[in-house]
Amino acid sequence: MKEVLIGVALLAFAGGSGVKDLTVTSPERDTVSGREIYSNICIRCHGIDGKGQGQMQFTPPVADLTSPAVQSKLDARLFKTVHDGKSNTAMGAWREALSDDEIWDVLAYVRTLAP
């Protein structure tokens, strides 16, 4: 029985569970690619420094990506916001325009914006 439990635990941490993918700062995340995507897409609303002072202004205001309120969120929560959008805001879903890997790369770059 002990061996079965160990096997199940190993399977949970092996491929297929997605647990590994919840960490934005893992080595396979590319902040350079993330910065390029951010510069082409996100900068219009979130601004060059991520503080929400881009060319376009909205009500409610866009998120300040450098703020503790954003930086303290779990990687999975930030991924979901970018992937699915955020209700009652200008933040639309990017799942059709960006691959999951591209979203993770952007989030890795967003983490570098923390003060």
N, C-alpha and C positions, 0 to 999 in steps of 0.2 A: 504494500500500500504506500509506503514511504517513497518508493521509486516512482510510482505513478504521480504522486504529488510533485515530486521534483521535476518530472518530465513535463507536467502541465505548466509549472512555473517557468521552465526553460522555454516552452513554446510561446508563452505570453510575452517573453522578452525577445524572442527571435522574430524573424520577418513575419509580416502580415498583421501585426498588432497596431502598427502606426505609432507606437510609443516613441520610437527614435525620432520621428518626424515632428514631434512637438517641441523640439529644442531648436530654436532659430540659430543659435550660435555654434551649431555643430560644424565641423570642418568642411562639409560639402556645401554649405551656404556661401554664396558668392556676394560679398558686399560691394564689389566693383560693379557687377552686373546689376545689383540692387540699386546702386546710386544712379546708374544710367537709366534704368526704368523710372526711378523716382524723378529724375530730371526731365524725362519725356512726358510723364503722365501726372504725377502727384504734385509737382512744383506749382502748377497753376493755382491750386487751391491752398495747399499747405505752405507754400513759400519756400524760398531757397534754404532757409534755416529750420524749416519744419514748424515754425511757431504759428502757422495759420494766417499769415499775412501775404497770401498770394495775390495774383492779379484779379481773381474772382472773389467776391465777398458774398456770404450767404447768411440767412437767418434760419435756424440758429447758426452761429459761427462754426467754422470747421475746427476740428480738434488741433490743439497745440501738441504736436508729436513729441516735444521735448519735456512736456509737463509730467510731474509725478503721477497724475491721474492716468496718463497713457502708458508711461514707462513701467508702471507697477503692474499693468495687466499681464496675465499669462499669455504666452506666445500663441496658444490655441485660440484664445479670445480675440486677439488682434487678427489672426489669420481669418477667423470667421467673419469679422467685420469687413475686411477687404474682399474676401471671397463672396459674401452674401449681401454686402451693403448694410446700411444702418437706417432703420425706419425713421421717418419724420425728419430726415436730414438730407442734405445734398449728396451724401456719400452713397453712391450707387454700387451695385455689385460688379466686381471685376472678373468674375469667374469665366466669362466668355472671352474676354480680351487677354487675360493673363493665365498662364499655366500655374498649377500649384507650386512648382519649383520657382517660378518667377515671383510669385507672391511671397514665398519664404525668403527669397533673396532680398526683396524690397524690405521686408520686416527686419532682416539682419542689418540692413543699412539704417533703418529707422532706429534701431537700438544704438547705433553709433551717434545719434543726435542728442542723446541724453547729456545734460550738463555735467 
